[in-house]
Amino acid sequence: MQNSYHLGRQPILNRQQELVAYELLFRNSSQRNEAIVPDDFLATLDVIQHAFSTLGTSSVLGDKLGFINVSADLLLSDVLELLPPQQVVLEILETVEITPLIVERCIALKKKGFKLALDDVIHLDDAQRALLPQISFVKLEVLGMAKAQMNVLINELRAYPLQILAEKVDNPDQHLLCMKLGFDLFQGYYFAKPTILSGSKPQPSQMALLRLLGLINSNADNSDIEMAFKHSPDLTINLLKLVNSVGSSSPKKIDSIAAAITVLGRRQMGRWIHLLAYVQQSGKAIGSNPLVQTAAIRGKFMELLSLKQKPHDHSLADQAFMVGMFSLIDVFFNAPLQELLEPLNLADDVKDALMGKKNALGLLLSQALLAEDSNPISNANPPCDFEALLAAMSWANELG
């Protein structure tokens, strides 16, 4: 399906068989638990998009580490700086040539808080040894390796402050041998095959992405960028997931577009939009997508109602817009509402309103839902604010 996503996730265990991390893997479909990878760079971009934006860090990783494969091109790319460094292990593929430039980049990434891993090590050469002081994990593919070969590698690696991971442990005999040899971490079919997280996602329109890139590149005001996001409910959903993933160590919840733009910053946002352009295909225009149009009308209507009730409370108006926009999130993603709200890290008042609580925002949502069902020539329902509703509809129609 054009708008489906698939993400593989395989557990990594310690010597006590406790879950400490997941490797996040590219998958083409939910039917085959393997990957056909035409391009390492694009495959990892796909993983990054699904894990850290579509689904959100807390849903995919919880409090565990996430290993992601990186090619040389991606390692040198500033796309990596979109990721939450405290939870990401950058797994340097065996195809990466360890040049002085790569070593310099790894030093910089480590200073930013990222952990680094070497993948599929079967012997150590001088280039790899030069990189080992920056490495936190070394993965040995034990399938097909002789005991003596593993023992030599482990003895040399013990000179460095890193953890040694046994990869492709497929049976109890391999596990027992790896335990005796002193491996710290374990991964393989003996413990668990990768599970595939699949679902559907809304596709932001290509024009919306281009418009946002144009605004950022022309150094437009934050208010103009905020307005462009309000034109695209699906982009806004992903923006909040992203900014709360990147800033997950902060106790403050990001629950408005303006705050998200401020926290993320222009440079990071430009990277994120470029990333979306890489891995997502164009969706329907707002005028032909009833879900996007309904969410846009609902959000704008609630914002206008909020400003009529409390003209100077712009924070409440921002939250009202968010509630209206996210009130269809379960339909957008075809998944349970509670599960989708968790990675968004919304303020309690916003989350409560979306879950049906009749707080101030919940009452505004009820008014919006009632307005959608109201018939102006019928007395069956109390009259709604048709001036605000027509203004919201006009605003949404202009988006097309």
SULKA-V749612 format. One record per pair of residues at least 6 apart in sequence whose ideal C-beta (glycine too) atoms are under 8 Angstrom apart, sorted by sequence separation. I is the first residue (numbers start at 1). GAP is how many residues later the second one is. D is the distance in Angstrom with one decimal. If there is no record, write none. Layout:
I,GAP,D  I,GAP,D
This chain:
13,6,6.1  14,6,5.1  27,6,7.4  37,6,4.6  51,6,7.2  60,6,6.9  74,6,6.9  96,6,6.5  110,6,6.3  132,6,7.8  169,6,5.3  229,6,5.9  230,6,7.1  254,6,5.2  283,6,7.0  286,6,5.0  287,6,7.0  307,6,7.9  310,6,5.8  330,6,6.6  353,6,5.9  356,6,6.9  375,6,7.4  12,7,7.5  13,7,6.7  27,7,7.8  28,7,6.3  109,7,6.7  121,7,7.1  157,7,5.6  229,7,5.0  247,7,6.6  286,7,5.6  306,7,7.1  307,7,7.8  310,7,7.8  330,7,4.3  333,7,5.6  352,7,5.6  374,7,4.8  376,7,7.9  11,8,5.4  12,8,5.9  27,8,5.6  28,8,5.5  35,8,7.1  52,8,7.7  124,8,7.9  142,8,6.5  166,8,7.7  178,8,6.5  261,8,6.8  264,8,7.3  284,8,7.6  329,8,6.8  346,8,7.6  353,8,3.7  358,8,7.1  373,8,6.6  12,9,4.1  26,9,4.8  51,9,4.8  57,9,7.8  166,9,8.0  169,9,6.1  215,9,5.6  216,9,6.7  244,9,7.2  254,9,5.8  352,9,7.7  353,9,4.0  374,9,7.4  11,10,7.8  12,10,6.5  25,10,6.4  51,10,7.6  70,10,7.4  80,10,6.8  92,10,8.0  106,10,5.6  118,10,6.6  140,10,6.3  154,10,6.0  215,10,5.2  229,10,6.3  244,10,5.5  286,10,6.7  306,10,5.2  307,10,5.1  330,10,6.1  341,10,5.6  349,10,5.8  352,10,6.7  374,10,5.2  376,10,6.5  11,11,6.0  12,11,6.3  26,11,5.9  175,11,6.6  243,11,5.1  306,11,4.4  329,11,5.1  349,11,7.3  350,11,6.3  353,11,7.7  354,11,7.8  370,11,5.9  10,12,6.4  166,12,4.2  329,12,7.4  349,12,5.7  353,12,5.6  370,12,7.3  9,13,4.8  10,13,4.8  118,13,7.2  140,13,6.3  212,13,6.8  215,13,5.8  306,13,8.0  341,13,6.2  371,13,3.9  9,14,7.4  92,14,7.7  118,14,8.0  140,14,8.0  174,14,7.5  240,14,6.4  303,14,4.9  306,14,4.0  341,14,7.5  370,14,5.9  371,14,7.4  9,15,5.9  10,15,6.4  51,15,6.6  68,15,8.0  75,15,7.0  175,15,5.6  240,15,7.5  303,15,7.6  305,15,7.0  326,15,7.6  371,15,7.8  8,16,7.0  9,16,7.0  174,16,6.8  212,16,5.2  247,16,5.6  7,17,6.5  8,17,3.3  26,17,3.9  51,17,7.6  75,17,6.6  118,17,5.7  121,17,5.4  166,17,4.3  169,17,5.3  211,17,5.5  212,17,7.4  243,17,4.3  246,17,7.7  303,17,5.1  337,17,6.8  338,17,7.3  367,17,6.4  7,18,7.4  8,18,6.9  26,18,7.0  116,18,5.7  117,18,6.7  121,18,6.6  122,18,7.4  164,18,7.5  165,18,6.9  169,18,6.7  170,18,5.3  172,18,6.6  239,18,7.0  246,18,6.8  302,18,4.1  303,18,4.2  326,18,7.4  337,18,7.1  367,18,7.6  371,18,5.0  7,19,8.0  8,19,4.5  90,19,6.6  116,19,5.2  117,19,6.5  118,19,7.5  120,19,6.4  121,19,5.6  122,19,7.0  138,19,5.7  164,19,5.3  165,19,6.8  166,19,7.1  168,19,7.5  169,19,3.4  170,19,4.8  171,19,5.6  302,19,6.3  7,20,6.4  26,20,5.7  48,20,6.9  68,20,6.5  70,20,5.0  116,20,5.9  117,20,3.8  118,20,4.9  119,20,5.1  120,20,7.9  121,20,7.9  164,20,5.3  165,20,4.0  166,20,5.1  167,20,5.2  168,20,5.0  169,20,7.7  170,20,5.4  208,20,7.0  211,20,7.9  240,20,5.9  243,20,5.4  326,20,7.6  6,21,4.1  26,21,5.4  47,21,5.8  66,21,5.8  68,21,7.3  70,21,6.4  75,21,6.7  115,21,4.1  116,21,7.6  117,21,6.9  118,21,6.6  120,21,5.0  163,21,4.1  164,21,7.3  165,21,7.1  166,21,7.1  167,21,6.6  168,21,7.7  169,21,4.9  236,21,6.2  239,21,5.3  243,21,4.9  299,21,7.7  300,21,6.9  302,21,6.2  303,21,7.3  6,22,6.6  25,22,7.0  47,22,7.8  65,22,5.9  66,22,5.7  67,22,4.5  68,22,6.6  69,22,5.0  70,22,6.0  71,22,5.8  115,22,7.0  117,22,6.1  163,22,5.7  165,22,6.3  166,22,7.4  169,22,7.0  242,22,7.2  246,22,7.3  299,22,4.4  302,22,4.0  6,23,5.8  24,23,5.1  64,23,7.7  65,23,7.5  66,23,6.8  68,23,6.3  70,23,6.7  72,23,7.8  122,23,6.6  208,23,6.4  212,23,7.5  299,23,7.2  301,23,6.6  6,24,5.6  44,24,6.0  65,24,5.4  67,24,4.9  69,24,5.5  71,24,6.9  72,24,4.7  85,24,8.0  90,24,5.5  92,24,6.5  110,24,5.0  138,24,5.9  140,24,6.6  142,24,4.9  143,24,8.0  158,24,7.9  208,24,4.3  299,24,7.7  300,24,7.3  322,24,7.3  326,24,7.6  8,25,7.2  44,25,5.6  71,25,6.5  72,25,6.8  76,25,7.4  89,25,7.7  90,25,7.2  92,25,6.7  94,25,5.4  106,25,6.2  132,25,7.6  135,25,7.1  137,25,6.2  138,25,7.7  140,25,7.0  142,25,6.7  143,25,4.0  239,25,7.6  299,25,3.4  329,25,7.8  43,26,7.7  44,26,6.1  61,26,5.8  70,26,7.7  76,26,7.7  88,26,6.0  89,26,4.6  90,26,5.3  91,26,4.4  92,26,5.6  93,26,5.4  94,26,4.1  123,26,7.8  136,26,5.6  137,26,5.2  138,26,5.5  139,26,4.6  140,26,6.1  141,26,4.9  142,26,6.1  209,26,7.7  298,26,3.8  299,26,4.0  8,27,7.1  24,27,5.2  44,27,7.0  57,27,5.9  75,27,6.5  85,27,5.5  86,27,5.9  88,27,7.3  89,27,7.2  90,27,6.9  91,27,7.9  92,27,6.2  93,27,7.7  94,27,7.5  103,27,5.8  107,27,5.8  122,27,7.4  133,27,6.8  135,27,5.3  136,27,6.7  137,27,7.7  138,27,6.9  140,27,6.5  141,27,5.3  142,27,6.2  143,27,6.4  154,27,5.8  205,27,7.0  208,27,6.0  230,27,6.7  298,27,7.1  323,27,5.7  327,27,6.3  85,28,3.5  89,28,5.2  91,28,5.0  99,28,7.7  103,28,5.5  106,28,4.5  132,28,4.9  137,28,5.6  139,28,4.7  150,28,7.9  154,28,5.9  204,28,5.6  229,28,4.9  319,28,6.9  322,28,5.7  326,28,5.8  40,29,6.8  45,29,7.5  76,29,5.7  80,29,6.9  85,29,4.6  98,29,3.7  102,29,7.5  106,29,8.0  124,29,6.8  154,29,7.5  295,29,7.0  296,29,7.4  298,29,6.0  41,30,5.2  44,30,5.5  52,30,7.2  57,30,6.3  72,30,6.6  75,30,5.9  97,30,7.6  98,30,5.8  123,30,7.1  132,30,7.1  147,30,6.6  151,30,6.1  204,30,5.0  242,30,5.9  295,30,5.1  298,30,7.5  319,30,6.7  323,30,4.9  40,31,4.0  48,31,7.2  52,31,6.2  75,31,7.6  81,31,7.2  83,31,7.8  103,31,7.3  122,31,7.9  143,31,7.5  150,31,5.7  202,31,7.8  203,31,7.1  204,31,4.6  226,31,4.8  319,31,5.4  323,31,6.1  41,32,4.9  52,32,7.4  98,32,6.8  121,32,6.8  124,32,6.1  142,32,6.0  202,32,3.7  226,32,5.4  229,32,7.8  295,32,7.2  41,33,5.3  98,33,5.4  124,33,7.9  201,33,7.9  239,33,7.7  295,33,4.7  40,34,7.5  45,34,7.0  48,34,7.2  75,34,7.9  80,34,7.4  147,34,7.3  204,34,7.5  294,34,6.4  48,35,6.8  142,35,7.9  202,35,7.5  226,35,6.2  24,36,7.1  142,36,6.1  222,36,6.7  225,36,5.7  291,37,6.0  295,37,7.7  22,38,7.5  238,38,7.4  323,38,4.9  327,38,6.0  22,39,6.3  222,39,5.4  323,39,7.9  7,40,6.5  222,40,7.2  291,40,6.1  324,40,7.9  235,41,7.7  291,41,6.3  320,41,6.0  323,41,7.0  324,41,6.8  327,41,7.8  22,42,5.9  24,42,5.3  319,42,6.0  323,42,5.5  7,43,4.5  21,43,5.2  22,43,7.5  23,43,7.8  24,43,6.7  26,43,8.0  140,43,7.7  5,44,7.9  6,44,7.7  7,44,6.0  20,44,6.4  21,44,3.8  22,44,5.7  23,44,4.2  24,44,5.2  25,44,7.9  225,44,7.7  316,44,7.2  320,44,5.3  324,44,5.9  5,45,4.7  19,45,6.4  20,45,6.7  21,45,6.8  22,45,7.0  23,45,7.8  143,45,8.0  316,45,7.8  21,46,6.1  91,46,7.9  89,47,7.0  120,47,7.3  219,47,7.7  7,48,7.0  89,48,6.3  91,48,7.2  117,48,7.6  119,48,8.0  137,48,7.2  139,48,7.8  5,49,5.5  234,49,7.2  5,50,7.9  65,50,7.2  67,50,6.3  69,50,6.9  216,50,5.5  9,51,6.8  7,53,7.2  12,53,7.8  40,53,6.4  216,53,6.1  217,53,7.2  216,54,4.8  232,54,7.9  12,55,7.0  40,55,7.3  231,55,7.3  212,57,7.8  213,57,6.7  216,57,7.2  234,58,6.7  306,58,6.1  233,59,5.7  256,59,7.3  302,59,7.9  305,59,5.5  213,60,5.4  232,60,7.7  258,60,6.5  212,61,5.3  213,61,7.3  257,61,7.0  233,62,4.2  256,62,3.9  302,62,4.7  305,62,6.1  233,63,5.9  255,63,7.8  256,63,6.6  302,63,6.6  305,63,7.5  209,64,5.6  213,64,7.8  255,64,6.2  257,64,7.9  231,65,7.3  257,65,7.9  302,65,7.7  230,66,7.6  233,66,7.0  256,66,6.5  302,66,5.2  209,67,5.8  255,67,6.2  298,67,7.9  301,67,5.2  21,68,6.9  23,68,7.4  209,68,5.2  230,69,7.2  67,70,7.8  230,70,7.5  298,70,4.9  301,70,6.5  206,71,7.5  204,72,6.3  298,74,7.5  204,76,6.4  206,76,3.9  203,77,5.8  205,77,6.0  308,77,7.2  203,78,6.1  205,78,5.2  207,78,7.5  294,78,7.6  201,79,7.9  203,79,6.6  204,79,6.0  205,79,7.2  203,80,2.9  205,80,6.0  305,80,6.2  308,80,6.8  202,81,6.5  203,81,7.6  205,81,7.3  304,81,7.8  240,82,8.0  305,83,5.6  304,84,4.2  236,86,8.0  301,87,5.7  304,87,6.0  237,88,7.5  301,88,5.6  304,88,6.2  202,89,7.5  236,89,6.0  237,89,6.9  202,90,7.3  255,90,8.0  301,90,8.0  230,91,6.8  254,91,6.8  255,91,5.2  300,91,7.6  301,91,3.8  233,92,4.7  237,92,6.2  253,92,5.1  255,92,4.3  297,92,7.8  300,92,3.9  253,93,6.4  253,94,5.1  298,94,7.8  233,95,7.7  237,95,7.0  255,95,5.4  297,95,4.9  300,95,5.0  297,96,5.6  300,96,6.5  248,97,7.5  234,98,6.6  245,98,7.3  297,98,7.9  233,99,7.8  244,99,7.0  296,99,7.6  297,99,4.6  244,100,6.4  296,100,4.3  244,101,3.8  241,102,5.4  241,103,5.9  293,103,5.5  296,103,6.4  240,104,5.2  240,105,7.6  240,106,7.6  293,106,8.0  237,107,7.5  286,110,7.2  287,110,7.4  287,112,7.6  286,113,4.7  287,113,3.2  286,114,5.2  285,115,5.9  202,130,4.7  201,131,7.7  202,131,7.4  201,132,6.3  200,133,6.6  199,134,6.2  200,134,4.9  199,135,6.3  199,136,5.7  60,137,7.1  55,142,6.6  55,144,7.9  54,145,7.9  50,147,7.6  54,147,5.0  12,153,6.8  33,160,6.0  82,160,7.1  33,161,6.0  84,161,5.4  87,161,7.5  83,162,8.0  84,162,5.6  86,162,7.7  33,163,6.3  83,163,7.5  86,163,6.3  15,164,6.8  21,164,7.6  23,164,6.6  82,164,6.7  84,164,5.6  20,165,6.8  84,165,7.8  30,166,5.1  27,167,7.8  15,168,7.7  30,168,4.1  231,168,4.8  15,169,6.7  17,169,7.9  25,169,5.6  27,169,5.4  29,169,7.9  14,170,6.8  15,170,8.0  14,171,5.9  15,171,7.8  23,171,7.7  13,172,6.8  14,172,7.7  12,173,5.6  13,173,5.0  12,174,7.2  13,174,7.4  17,174,7.5  12,175,4.8  11,176,7.2  10,177,6.2  13,178,5.7  11,180,6.1  11,181,5.0  10,182,6.6  10,183,7.2  10,184,4.0  54,184,6.9  9,185,6.0  10,185,7.7  53,185,4.7  56,185,4.5  8,186,4.1  9,186,5.5  55,186,7.9  82,186,6.2  8,187,7.4  9,187,7.8  54,187,7.5  57,187,8.0  58,187,7.8  81,187,6.9  8,188,5.6  9,188,6.2  53,188,5.4  56,188,7.4  57,188,4.0  7,189,7.0  8,189,7.9  52,189,7.6  53,189,5.0  56,189,6.1  82,189,5.6  6,190,5.7  7,190,4.6  52,190,6.6  58,190,7.3  81,190,7.0  82,190,5.7  6,191,7.4  7,191,7.6  57,191,6.1  5,192,7.9  6,192,4.9  53,192,7.5  79,192,5.7  5,193,6.6  52,193,5.0  78,193,5.9  82,193,6.8  4,194,6.5  5,194,6.1  4,195,7.0  5,195,7.3  79,195,7.6  4,196,5.2  5,196,5.5  79,196,5.8  3,197,5.1  4,197,7.5  3,198,5.8  1,199,6.7  3,199,7.0  3,200,5.3  2,201,7.3  53,219,7.7  53,223,7.9  49,226,6.3  48,227,6.9  49,227,7.1  45,230,6.2  49,230,4.6  49,231,7.2  45,233,5.1  46,233,5.2  45,234,5.1  42,236,6.7  42,237,7.2  2,279,6.1  3,280,7.5  59,280,7.0  59,283,6.1  58,284,5.9  59,284,4.7  58,285,4.9  56,286,7.3  57,286,6.6  56,287,2.2  58,287,7.5  55,288,6.6  56,288,7.0
